[in-house]
Amino acid sequence: MLLWFSIALALIFDLLNGYNDSGALTATSISSHALPPRLALRLTAIGAFLGPFLFGVSVAHTIGQGLLTSEGLNLLTIPAALLAAILWSLISARLGIPSSSSHALVGGLVGAALMATGDPSVIQLKGLLKVLLALFLSPLLGFVSGFLFTRGVYFLARNATPRINNLFRLLQAITLFGMSLSHGANDAQKSMGLISLALLLSGAISRFYVPTWVILSCALAIALGSAFGSQRHIRTLGGRVYRVRPIHGVASQLSSALVIALAAWLGGPVSTTHVISSSIIGSGAAERFGKVRWQIAQDMLLTWLLTIPLTGFFAAAIFWLLQRL
């Protein structure tokens, strides 16, 4: 029963992950009027479904094997972590602040494992360092690459007429699809890793690997969530930070896709929302620093910093309740 409960929660987490992140993925394309909302979300869903089949399962192995030792894992740890991540995802979606499901999941796993054992040694420091480096360096890379790509595009198009915006709008369909592929490749693997871990802990499989049906299920879940998209996130990233134009959409989407795809290839779990948000901010700053509403960027940064400790606390409390039940 705990195994099926864990699988169901992992797929719900994947669904919400797709829902929240597709709002960030499509924000610039919709706000710059490059694509109508329905078409943008459909492209995102298709890319999110195909992504997990193209980039391997390195991130799933990092989540399933590289973060916690076997002593810190049991069939209560996984649902406690997932419930905490889902709770935080719902809270942040309600507030309209882009948050990281990846940070939430890591915080949930660490909090649940510490409550289960009371022993910090169950955390694999090498694996945790790899995860934290990926989570915290990727937004910085997103900002820098968004800044540089935008400056580069401005330089190449310095003598162009306003009609070049038509080309930028066309390119945004391509960059959006590429970004969706990398999103599906990285984010869907987190649920794959947890489901495979639950199968291993229950004895359903004898060694850690990701079965094909797990890949298919997680790809379908994240694609289904991506087909709808968080309207609050679209409004926040598409208009509240600054007025997005087609040039910002092309530059930020291309830089985000490269950073997320590189992380998926290296096995580093990153936050799609954080990378995209920082790329959008970097793209706006490349035009003019005063263009960006930095107060909103500060609010987003505060949410990112609070995610891991808060979800760790939520997971510890949920683990305690599940243990009593």
N, C-alpha and C positions, 0 to 999 in steps of 0.2 A: 504493500500500500504506500509506504514511504517512497519507494522507487517511482511509482506512477505519479505521485504527488510532486516529486522533484522534477520529473520530465514535463508535467503540465505547467509548473511554475517557470521552468526554463523557456518554454515556448511562449508563455504570456510575456515574460521579460523581453524576449526577442521581438514580439509584436509591438510592445510599447517602445522598444528601442527604435524600430523602424518608423513608428509614428512620430516620435520626437525628433529624430535625426533628419527625416525627410523634409520637415519644416525648414531646418537649417540648410539642407541641400538645395532646395528649390527657391530659397528666399531671394537671391539676387536675380535669378532668371525671371521670376514672376514680377518682382518690384521694378525691374528695368523694362518690363513689357516685351521681353524677348520671346517668352512662351506663355500661352494661356495656362492657368493653374492645373486644369485637368490633364493636359498633355504633359506638363512638367512632372506631375506626380506619377503618371503612367511610365514615363521614361525612367524615373527613379526606381519604381517597383521592379521593372524588368532588369535594370542594372544590378539592383540589390539581390535579385534571385540568382543571376548568373555569376556574380562575384565569388561566392564560396567555392564554386567548381573550378575556378581559374587560378587561384593563388595558393593552393595547398592548405594544410591545417597546422601550420607552425604556431599560430596564436592559440589554438585549442590546446596544444601540448604545453604551452607556457602557463595557461590558466589551470589546466588539469594536473600537471605534474611539477611545475616549477615554483609554485607559490607557497604551498604548505606541505609539511611532512605527513606521512600516513597517520601518525599519532593524533594530528589535529583534525582529521577528517572522519566523519561518519555520516549516516543518512539523515541526521538532524542538522548538521552544519550547512549542507547545501540548500535546503528549503529556507533556513533562517536567513542566509545571505541573500537569496533571491527575493524573499519577502521584503527585506530591508531595502533592496535596490528598487523593487517595484513601488514601494511606498514613497521613496524619495523621487522617483520618476513622476508619480502622480502629483506630488506636492509642487515640484518645479514646473510641471506643465500647467498646473492651475495658476501659478504665479506668473507664467509667461516668461520665465527666465531660462535660457538654454543651459541645461546641466549635463553632466557626463554620466552616462550609464556605466561606463568603464570604471570611473572613480568609485561609483556607488557599489559596483560589484566587488571590487578589490577591498573597499572598506567593510562591506558585509562579510566577506570570507574571513578577513583578519579578525573582526569583532566576534564572529560566531566561534572561530577556532580558539580564541583566547578565553571565551566564556566556557567552552567545552573542557578545556584542559587546565586553564590558569597558568600555562607555561609558555612564555614568549619564544622558547626554543623551537616550537612547532612551526614557526615562520622561517622559511628558507630565505636567509638574508640576501643571497646572491640573486635568487629569483625575484624577491621583492624589490631589490635595487633596479633590476632590469625593467620591471613593470613600472616603477615610479619614474625612472629616467624617461621611458617612452611616453608616459602620461604627461610629464611636466615639460619635457623638451619639445614635444611635437607642437604645442601652441606657439612656442617661440619660433620654431622653424616655419610654421604657418604664417606668422606675422612678417618675418624677414622675407620669405619667398613671395608673399603677396605684395609687399612693398617693392621688391626688385622687379617682379614681373610687370607690375603696373608702370614703373618707371621705364622699363624696356619697351612696353607697348606704346607708351606716350612718345618715346624717341622714334620708334619705327613709323608711327603715324603722324609725325610732327607736321607734315605738309599735306595731310589728307583733308578732304572736305567733310562736312557733317554726314554725308552719305555713307561714310565708313561705319556708322552705327548699324546700318543694315547688315554689314558683314559680321560685326561683333554679335549681333542678335542671332545670326545663323551659327556662329561658332559656339555660342552658349549651349545650344542643343547638344553639340558634340562633347564639350567639356563637362556638361551636367551628366551625361551618360557615363563618361569615364570616371567621374567622381563617384557615381552610384556603384559602379563596379568595385572600386576600391573600398567603399563603405561596406558593401555586402561581404567582401572578402575578409575584412577585419572584424566587424562587429558581430556577424553571425557566428564566428568561430568561438566567441566567448560562451555562448549557450551550448555549442557543440562540446566544448571542453567539460562543462559541468554535467551534461547528460552522460557523456562517456565515463566521467568520474563516478557518477551515481551507479551506472551499470557495473563498473568494476567493484565498487564497495558492496553492492548487493550480490555479487557472485555471478551476475548474468554474463560477464565476459571475464576471461582469465588474465588478460593483460590490457594495458591502456592502449586503445586505438579508437579511431572515430569511424563507426559503421556508416555505410552508405545511406541507410535510412535516416540516420541522425543528421547528416549533411542536408539531405533533401527536406526533412521536416523543418530544420532551422532556416533554410533558404526560403521556404514557403512562408514561414511565419514572419520573417523580416520583410519580405516582399509585400505581404498583405498589409502590414503596418505602414509601410512606405507608400502604399497606394492612397492613403488618406492625408497624412501630413498635419502637423500642428500649426493651425492658423496663427496662434499667438507668437510662435517662434518666427514664422514668416514675417509678421509685422515688426517684431523686435529687430531682427537682423536685416530686413529689407528696407526699413525706413527710419527706425528710431535712432540707430547709430549715426547714420548720415544718409543723404539722398543718393541712392545707388543708381549708376548709369551703366549702359552696356559694357563699357571698357572695364569697369570694376568687376562686373560679373565674369567676364572672360578670364581676367588675371587671377582673381581669387579662386575660381573653380579649378583652373589649371594647376595652380600652386597647391591647393588642398588635395587634389587627386594624386599628385606626385608624392606628397608627404605621407598620405594614408597608405598608398600602395607600397611604398618603400618599407613602412612599418610592418605591413602584413607579410611582406617577403622575408623580413628579418625576424618575424615572430614576436614583435613588440605590440601589445595591445594599446591602442590609442583611442582617444575620444574624438569621434568624427565631429561632434558639435563644437568642441574646443578648437580643433584645427580650422574648421570652416569659419568660425567666429573670428579667430585671430587673423586669418587670411583676409577676411572682409575689412577688418580694422586696419590691417597693414596696407591694403589697397587704397583705402580712403586717406590714410596718412601720407601715402606717396604723392597724392595730389596736393594736399595741404593739411598740416597737422591740426589747424583750427577747424577743419571741416568735420572732424570726428567729435561726437558728443561723448567726451571721456567719462562723464559721470555714469552713463549706462555701461561703458566698458568696465568701470570700477565695480559696479554692482555684479556684473557677470563674473569678474575675477573673485569677488568675495564668495559667491555661490560655489565656484570651483574649489576654493580653499576649504570651505566648510563641508563639502560632500563626503570626503573619506572619514573624518572623525564622527560626523553625525550618523552616517550609515553604519559605521562600526558600532556605535551605541545602540542604534535600532536593532541590529542583528544580534547583539548580545542579549538584549531584552527579549527578543522574539525566541531565541534559542532557549532561554530560561523558561519561557511560557510553554514552548513545545515539549521540553523535557518534563515539565510537571504534568502536561496532558498525556 
